[in-house]
Amino acid sequence: MATTLTQAFKENFLGDAPDWYKTSIIAFLVLNPIILLTAGPVVAGWALIGEFIFTLAMALKCYPLQPGGLLAIEAIILGMASPDAVYMEVSANLQVILLLMFMVAGIYFMRDMLLFVFTKILLSVKSKTILSFMFCFAGAFLSAFLDALTVTAVLITISVGFYSVYHKIASGKLLTDTDHDHTSDASVLAENEQQLDDFRAFLRSLIMHGAVGTALGGVCTTVGEPQNLLIAERAGWEFIEFFVRMAPVTMPVLACGLICCILLEKSKIFGYGAQLPDQVRDILQESSNHDDSKRTQNDNASLIVQCVVAVILVLGLAFHWAAVGLIGLMVIILLTAYNGVIDEHRIGHAFEEALPFTALLVVFFAIVAVIHEQHLFSPVIGWVLAQEESIQPGMFFLANGALSAISDNVFVATVYINEIRSVFDAGDITREHFDKLVVAINTGTNLPSVATPNGQAAFLFLLTSALAPLIRLSYMRMVLMALPYTVVLTTVGLLCVMYRL
């Protein structure tokens, strides 16, 4: 009985994570007190940071909330940070938490309108190059005002919907059939297998263009990425000022990113350039017409309300009517009230995407509290600031970019912006130089992080979604397809940070 119970505890700990991963986390928890007692809090603090980055880099093995949370709890128990210090970090970043809680949920109720727009774009544009450009640009534009996670979720929903429609027909069934499993190819007719593979390649390239677009637009405004709002709050910039300050870097990067999109489609390299087969287009068009014929006046009214609220959202952000999170709450109230969503459970679904990441963000702040309490980054920041002033922004851009490519960019941005703000408050750098470093930190955490799914929450969301296995989008394929964008965005961003600020 004892052996069986022990085995049950072992299996329950971190669930389906690999045994080597579980062993690593247990080893971290055992070693940390020993390191603290033998080597001191500074060494133990750096060990904690390395361990936490490990949990972020291994996010596909286990969501970082649980292992990272265990490490944070242990650090507080060991006295490396106090609960009050963690609470102070959370309080100081309340705007970011409100953004994730309410803005992402608010955009959830705009999905019908976004789905409608993207569907019309896909079916009305025949040129794959123009279509890819439009998806990339639309992803950028929407992410600048909404949220990259939500925009990516919309792209995933569209792609899964189109895939399931064609997969059903490729399996010899009718559009009206409901009992079909699109996750299995067992029923696909032999004559349709090649066409299905071509369609997968088409969707892969399109979804990657759109995902990169969310990064191109997300870096531009306070609401594009969660860390942007934190950076803006530390710098004292509102929506318009943030956009203007970032523009010398973000606008050239956006232009070059869109040019890269066109060149990739024309050259058909790195997995891009696949065309939508004509037969597939005809089937998707037929499905869209069928859905349009079923749309009621209530559905049309709902779409109009969503468009109106979208305009209100943009105006509210541009003129800073209130904290971003509160504007998101206003969006939820308006959309649910005027579209008849009054059931608690229907409203609750809107919060499912953001709350796990919100909880993880609070764990971030616990680790940041350890960094502050133990002054871990002060020597590093001091060394960078001791270099020639003209090269400091470039150094921060590269340092942020390297870390953001292997771990979550929200964590990296939180650490660096807090440290730089402390240096500025101490009077060690001028306001002008502080502003340059802020731009370098924001662009450094947003642009090079497209290199891997670990850096961008939207990329990780795509990789772990139901769509990825359907279109054969693996981790390494995603890294390969992102590579040309990574090179272009990082190179152009670095040059702009060094010579345009």
C-alpha positions, -999 to +999 in steps of 0.1 A: +000+000+000+028+024+009+046+017-024+014+023-044+008+056-026+043+067-031+041+059-068+008+079-069+025+109-054+053+106-079+029+104-109+008+133-096+037+157-091+037+179-123+014+155-140+025+144-175+058+162-175+088+140-183+105+123-154+138+141-161+120+174-159+104+164-125+138+153-112+153+187-123+127+207-104+131+186-073+169+189-075+165+227-077+143+228-047+168+206-027+199+225-038+186+261-033+188+260+006+222+244+004+235+271-020+220+298+002+238+284+033+271+277+017+275+304-010+252+332+002+221+349-011+237+365-042+248+332-056+215+316-046+196+344-062+214+339-095+208+302-093+171+309-088+170+331-119+187+304-140+162+278-127+133+301-134+145+308-169+148+270-173+111+266-165+102+293-191+124+277-217+108+243-211+073+257-212+063+230-237+071+203-212+052+219-184+034+253-180+058+275-160+033+285-134+036+254-112+074+248-112+082+285-113+057+291-085+073+263-063+107+281-068+092+314-059+075+301-028+107+285-016+127+317-022+102+336+000+103+309+027+142+311+026+140+348+032+153+359-002+123+382-005+095+390+018+058+386+011+055+424+015+080+429-012+061+406-036+029+425-028+046+458-035+057+445-069+022+433-077+007+466-065+031+486-086+021+466-117-016+466-112-022+482-146-006+452-163-027+427-144-059+447-152-048+447-189-045+409-190-077+403-170-100+426-188-086+437-222-080+401-234-115+391-222-130+422-238-115+413-272-129+378-268-164+392-274-152+408-306-142+375-322-172+372-345-163+405-361-126+396-364-135+362-378-158+378-403-131+402-415-103+377-418-126+352-436-136+378-462-099+387-467-088+351-472-116+343-497-116+375-517-079+379-524-065+355-550-028+365-549-010+346-522+016+374-519-010+401-514-029+378-490+002+371-469+009+409-468-026+416-457-026+390-430+008+402-417-004+439-418-037+431-403-020+411-375+002+441-369-025+467-369-049+447-347-021+439-322-013+475-318-047+482-304-059+449-291-038+420-278-014+397-297-027+367-279-063+374-289-054+382-325-034+350-327-064+331-312-086+345-340-061+334-367-061+299-351-099+297-350-101+307-386-075+282-397-090+253-377-124+261-392-112+262-428-091+230-422-120+211-407-143+221-436-119+209-463-108+178-443-145+168-442-148+171-480-115+154-485-128+125-465-158+121-489-184+137-467-208+166-472-207+201-458-238+194-438-224+163-421-216+169-384-200+137-373-165+141-386-131+139-368-107+163-386-078+154-363-074+119-380-064+113-416-077+077-416-107+086-436-090+110-462-094+097-497-062+088-515-067+112-544-070+141-519-039+135-498-016+157-518-041+185-519-045+183-482-007+185-477-007+216-500-034+232-480-015+225-447+016+243-462-006+272-473-021+275-438+013+272-421+028+301-441-003+322-436-005+317-398+033+324-394+030+357-414+001+366-391+019+356-359+050+377-369+026+405-377+014+405-341+050+410-330+055+439-355+024+457-343+027+446-306+059+465-301+044+498-312+019+507-285+012+503-247-013+476-252+004+455-279+022+433-253+018+431-215+053+444-208+047+475-229+023+489-204+047+482-176+075+500-195+052+529-203+042+532-167+078+533-155+086+559-182+055+580-175+044+577-212+007+575-223-005+558-254+004+585-280+037+594-265+047+558-262+039+553-299+059+585-309+089+575-288+091+540-303+084+551-339+121+558-349+127+521-343+093+504-348+083+521-381+114+511-400+111+476-385+075+474-395+083+484-431+112+459-434+091+432-418+064+436-444+090+437-472+104+405-458+069+390-460+067+398-497+102+385-505+095+352-486+064+346-507+081+355-539+112+334-533+093+304-517+120+297-492+119+287-455+086+270-460+067+300-475+050+305-509+025+276-509-006+284-529-042+277-520-055+249-544-084+260-565-105+231-555-100+239-518-109+276-524-142+266-541-151+244-511-142+271-486-162+297-506-192+273-506-189+269-469-187+306-463-218+312-485-236+286-465-228+303-432-238+337-447-272+323-456-278+313-421-268+346-406-298+363-389-306+399-383-295+394-347-261+382-359-258+413-381-268+436-353-241+419-331-214+425-358-224+462-360-222+466-322-187+450-322-175+474-349-188+504-330-172+492-297-139+486-316-139+523-326-147+533-290-118+511-279-093+528-302-105+562-292-103+553-255-068+541-259-056+570-281-070+597-257-062+577-225-097+580-211-088+556-183-063+529-173-061+503-201-076+476-180-106+497-171-111+504-208-111+467-213-137+463-186-158+489-204-155+469-236-168+438-218-198+456-204-208+472-237-204+441-258-221+418-234-249+442-226-258+451-262-253+416-276-274+398-249-246+379-232-259+378-197-252+343-185-224+340-160-209+309-176-208+325-211-190+355-197-166+332-178-152+316-209-137+350-219-114+349-190-100+314-196-072+325-220-057+353-199-059+342-163-033+314-164-008+339-178-019+365-152-011+341-124+023+334-140+029+371-142+024+374-104+051+347-101+073+368-123+069+396-099+079+373-070+112+365-088+116+402-095+112+409-058+141+385-051+162+404-077+155+437-060+160+425-025+193+409-033+204+436-058+213+410-083+213+430-115+229+462-100+265+451-110+254+441-145+235+473-150+264+493-135+289+476-159+267+484-190+263+520-178+300+523-174+305+518-211+305+546-236+270+562-236+265+559-273+267+521-273+246+515-242+212+513-260+225+488-284+240+467-256+206+467-238+188+458-270+211+427-276+210+416-240+172+418-238+169+401-272+192+372-262+173+365-230+139+371-246+146+345-273+150+317-247+126+329-219+094+350-217+099+386-228+076+399-201+099+386-174+130+401-191+114+435-196+102+436-160+137+430-147+155+455-169+130+484-168+128+483-130+166+483-127+170+512-152+142+532-134+161+527-101+193+541-117+174+571-131+157+578-098+191+578-081+202+605-105+229+585-122+216+590-158+198+619-175+162+618-186+172+619-222+194+589-219+168+571-198+143+575-226+167+560-251+173+530-228+136+525-224+131+523-261+160+499-264+145+477-236+110+476-252+122+469-287+148+445-275+123+423-256+097+424-284+116+420-317+144+393-313+120+372-292+103+360-324+133+336-328+116+309-307+081+301-293+096+306-258+099+344-261+065+354-275+034+344-256+014+345-289+040+321-305+038+297-276+000+299-277+001+290-314+025+261-309+005+245-281-029+251-299-051+225-316-040+239-350-003+231-348-006+193-351-032+197-378-009+217-401+023+199-390+037+230-373+064+216-350+088+236-327+118+234-351+097+241-382+084+272-364+119+283-355+130+278-391+101+297-406+107+326-381+144+327-388+144+352-417+120+375-398+143+371-367+173+383-387+155+412-403+138+424-372+168+421-350+192+437-375+170+466-384+159+472-348+196+472-336+207+497-363+177+520-355+184+518-318+221+527-324+218+554-350+182+568-349+177+574-312 
